[in-house]
Amino acid sequence: MMSRSVRAIAAVCVMGAALTTGAGAGAEPQKFVYTIHHSRYGKIGTFTNTVVRNGDDTTVSTEVRIAVSILGVTFYRQDASRQEQWDGDRLVSFHGITTTNGNAIKLDGSAQGDHFVLKTPGGEKVAPANVRLANPWSPAILGGNFLFTPDRGRLDKVRVSGGDPASFTVAGRAVQAKKYNVYLLDGMKKYEVDLDGRGVPVQFVVFGDNGAITFTLDS
């Protein structure tokens, strides 16, 4: 049971934060902080994305801080630092280090011709040029059919549905959003993303073996 919990919590790093869609060249960095709640363990940490646009170039820097405790004893800890580089809607490079209970996993990837190649501890993985990272920093992320997980580099083929109206309360204010669902090809619902009118996820959920992990925008 504990091993399933750890796998579920590790899925926290699958999903990320977002930026508004109207930033132009030379825009100031945009910082988005999410509180992370596990359906069993409650609040377990924070996820922060900082997004900088310069014309068609976008840099997304992510920091993850997670600690899960029972009766004051921490049994799971995960920290991550990652950076994505985008040229328009194409991922051109990725670098990330995820440290889980003291064990670090490093991932490096780059666009090569009509593919994206990601180096993982288990070897290279090759994806189509339009591959996305499982991090909804932009609504365009929902347009891809393939997703890399940024913690371990797993490659999944997915399908996206939804766009139905939804209402949420974020930081004490009512927010109207559209709900999207991301499924694996075996029919399993893996992610749920709620985008407001600016294209910012006000809430998103990762579904794992041992419960749901919910990210809620702090402001």
C-alpha positions in Angstrom: 0.0 0.0 0.0 2.8 2.4 0.8 4.5 1.8 -2.5 1.3 2.7 -4.3 1.1 5.9 -2.3 4.6 6.9 -3.3 3.9 6.3 -6.9 0.7 8.3 -6.7 2.4 11.2 -5.0 5.3 11.1 -7.5 2.6 11.8 -10.2 2.4 15.3 -8.7 5.4 16.3 -10.8 3.5 15.3 -13.9 1.4 18.4 -13.9 2.3 22.0 -13.6 1.3 25.6 -13.7 0.4 28.1 -16.5 0.6 31.6 -17.9 -1.9 34.0 -19.5 -1.9 33.8 -23.3 -1.6 37.5 -24.1 2.0 38.2 -23.1 4.1 39.8 -25.8 7.8 40.2 -26.5 9.7 41.5 -23.5 6.9 40.8 -21.0 7.8 40.6 -17.4 8.1 37.1 -15.9 4.8 35.7 -14.7 4.8 33.6 -11.6 2.1 31.1 -10.7 2.0 29.3 -7.3 -0.2 26.3 -6.7 -1.0 24.5 -3.5 -1.0 20.7 -3.8 -3.5 18.5 -1.9 -3.5 14.8 -1.9 -6.9 13.1 -1.4 -5.5 11.0 1.5 -2.7 13.1 3.0 -4.1 16.6 2.7 -1.7 19.5 1.8 1.6 18.1 0.7 3.4 21.0 -1.0 3.7 23.7 -3.6 4.3 23.9 -7.3 5.6 27.1 -8.8 6.0 28.0 -12.5 7.8 31.1 -13.8 7.1 31.9 -17.4 9.0 34.4 -19.6 8.1 35.3 -23.2 10.4 36.9 -25.7 8.6 37.0 -29.0 8.0 33.4 -30.1 10.5 32.1 -27.5 9.1 31.0 -24.1 11.0 29.8 -21.1 9.1 27.9 -18.4 11.0 27.3 -15.1 9.4 25.0 -12.5 10.1 24.4 -8.8 8.4 21.6 -6.9 8.5 21.1 -3.1 6.7 18.1 -1.6 6.8 16.6 1.9 4.3 13.9 3.1 4.1 13.2 6.8 2.1 11.0 9.1 2.0 11.8 12.8 4.9 14.3 12.3 7.1 11.8 10.5 8.0 12.6 6.9 8.0 9.4 4.9 8.1 10.9 1.4 10.0 14.0 0.1 10.4 15.2 -3.5 12.1 18.3 -4.8 12.4 19.2 -8.5 13.8 22.0 -10.7 13.1 22.0 -14.4 13.3 24.3 -17.4 11.4 24.1 -20.7 12.3 26.1 -23.8 9.7 26.6 -26.5 9.8 28.1 -30.0 6.2 28.9 -30.7 4.3 25.8 -30.0 7.3 23.5 -30.3 9.3 22.1 -27.4 13.0 22.6 -28.3 14.7 21.7 -25.1 14.1 20.4 -21.6 16.3 19.9 -18.5 15.1 18.6 -15.2 16.3 17.1 -12.0 13.8 15.4 -9.6 15.1 14.2 -6.2 12.9 11.7 -4.4 13.8 10.6 -0.9 17.4 11.5 -1.7 17.6 9.7 -5.1 18.0 12.1 -8.1 16.8 11.5 -11.7 18.1 13.8 -14.4 16.4 14.3 -17.8 17.7 16.2 -20.8 16.0 16.6 -24.1 16.2 18.5 -27.4 14.4 18.9 -30.7 16.2 17.0 -33.5 14.7 17.3 -37.0 11.1 16.1 -36.9 11.5 14.4 -33.5 12.2 15.3 -29.9 14.8 13.1 -28.1 14.7 12.8 -24.4 17.7 11.2 -22.5 16.5 9.3 -19.4 18.3 6.9 -17.0 16.7 4.1 -18.9 18.0 5.3 -22.3 16.8 7.6 -25.1 13.1 8.0 -25.9 12.1 9.5 -29.3 8.8 11.3 -29.7 7.1 13.3 -32.5 8.1 16.9 -32.9 4.8 18.1 -31.5 5.2 16.2 -28.2 4.1 18.0 -25.1 5.3 17.9 -21.5 2.6 17.0 -19.0 2.5 20.6 -17.7 -0.4 22.8 -18.8 1.4 26.1 -18.8 -0.5 27.0 -22.0 -3.8 25.8 -23.5 -1.7 24.7 -26.5 -0.5 21.8 -24.3 -3.9 20.2 -24.7 -3.4 20.0 -28.5 -0.7 17.3 -28.4 -1.3 13.5 -28.8 1.9 12.6 -26.9 3.0 13.6 -23.4 6.3 13.2 -21.6 6.2 13.1 -17.8 8.8 15.5 -16.5 9.8 13.4 -13.5 10.8 10.1 -15.2 10.4 10.8 -18.9 7.6 8.3 -19.5 6.0 8.8 -22.9 2.2 8.3 -23.2 -0.2 8.7 -26.2 -3.3 10.5 -25.0 -6.6 11.9 -26.1 -8.2 15.1 -24.8 -11.9 15.8 -24.5 -14.1 18.4 -22.8 -14.3 22.1 -22.8 -17.5 22.1 -20.6 -18.3 25.1 -18.4 -17.2 24.8 -14.7 -17.2 27.1 -11.7 -14.6 27.3 -9.0 -13.6 29.4 -6.0 -10.0 30.4 -6.1 -8.4 32.5 -3.3 -11.9 33.5 -2.2 -13.1 34.6 -5.6 -15.5 32.9 -8.0 -14.0 31.8 -11.3 -15.6 30.6 -14.5 -13.6 28.0 -16.4 -13.7 25.2 -19.0 -12.9 21.7 -17.9 -10.8 19.3 -20.0 -10.1 15.7 -19.5 -6.9 13.8 -20.6 -7.2 10.0 -21.1 -4.6 7.3 -21.7 -5.5 5.1 -24.7 -6.6 2.3 -22.4 -9.5 4.6 -21.3 -8.0 5.6 -17.9 -8.6 9.2 -17.0 -5.2 10.6 -16.0 -5.5 14.4 -15.8 -8.2 17.0 -15.5 -7.5 20.6 -16.3 -9.7 23.7 -15.7 -8.8 26.8 -17.7 -10.2 30.2 -17.0 -10.9 32.9 -19.7 -7.3 33.8 -19.9 -6.2 30.2 -20.5 -4.7 29.9 -17.0 -5.4 26.6 -15.2 -7.2 27.6 -12.0 -7.2 24.0 -10.9 -5.9 20.7 -12.2 -5.9 17.1 -11.0 -3.6 14.1 -11.4 -5.3 10.7 -10.9 -3.0 8.0 -9.4 -3.2 4.5 -8.0 -3.9 5.7 -4.5 -6.1 8.8 -5.0 -6.3 12.2 -6.7 -3.7 15.0 -6.4 -5.2 18.5 -6.8 -3.4 21.7 -7.7 -5.2 24.9 -6.8 -4.0 28.4 -7.9 -3.2 30.5 -4.9 -4.2 33.9 -6.4 
